[in-house]
C-alpha cells in the first residue's frame, strides 16, 4: 500500500513539474524529478533557474504536497 502511495506522489510531482514547463522554458531552464523516496524529492534544475532565489519549484510542489521535502540540484 505504501508503494502505491509513493507512486501516486511521484506522479503528482512529475505533473507539477510539467505544469511549470512553460515558465522554465521561457527562462531557458528545465526541471526533472531525479528521485523520490521517504517524502524527499530530488529535482534536477538546469539553466539559469538553478541560481534563482525565487523558489517557484519548491513552492509549487509544497502547495499541493506540503509534506514533501524538495532538494534542488
C-alpha positions in Angstrom: 0.0 0.0 0.0 2.8 2.4 0.8 4.4 1.7 -2.6 1.2 2.7 -4.4 1.0 5.9 -2.4 4.7 6.7 -3.2 3.9 6.0 -6.9 1.0 8.4 -6.8 3.1 11.1 -5.1 5.9 10.7 -7.6 3.4 11.0 -10.5 1.9 14.2 -8.9 5.4 15.7 -8.6 6.0 15.0 -12.3 2.7 16.6 -13.2 3.6 19.7 -11.1 7.0 20.0 -12.9 5.2 19.6 -16.2 2.9 22.4 -15.3 5.9 24.7 -14.7 7.5 23.8 -18.1 6.4 26.9 -19.9 7.8 29.2 -17.2 11.1 27.3 -17.0 11.4 27.1 -20.8 10.8 30.9 -21.0 13.9 31.2 -18.7 15.9 28.7 -20.8 15.8 26.3 -17.9 14.4 22.8 -17.1 13.5 20.7 -14.1 13.2 17.0 -13.8 12.5 14.6 -10.9 15.6 12.6 -10.2 14.4 10.6 -7.2 11.5 10.4 -4.8 11.9 8.4 -1.6 10.9 8.8 2.0 9.0 12.1 1.4 12.0 13.7 -0.3 12.0 14.8 -3.9 15.4 15.4 -5.6 14.9 17.7 -8.6 17.5 18.4 -11.2 17.3 22.0 -12.4 19.2 23.1 -15.4 19.8 26.6 -16.8 19.7 30.0 -15.1 16.9 28.9 -12.8 19.3 26.8 -10.7 20.8 30.1 -9.2 17.4 31.8 -8.8 16.3 32.9 -5.3 12.6 32.6 -6.4 11.5 29.2 -5.0 8.8 28.5 -7.6 9.6 24.8 -8.0 9.6 24.2 -4.3 6.6 26.4 -3.7 4.6 24.7 -6.5 5.3 21.2 -5.1 4.7 22.2 -1.4 1.5 24.0 -2.3 0.0 20.6 -3.3 2.2 18.3 -1.4 3.1 20.1 1.9 4.8 17.1 3.5 7.4 16.7 0.7 11.0 17.9 1.3 12.3 19.3 -2.0 16.0 19.4 -2.8 17.2 21.2 -6.0 20.4 20.0 -7.7 
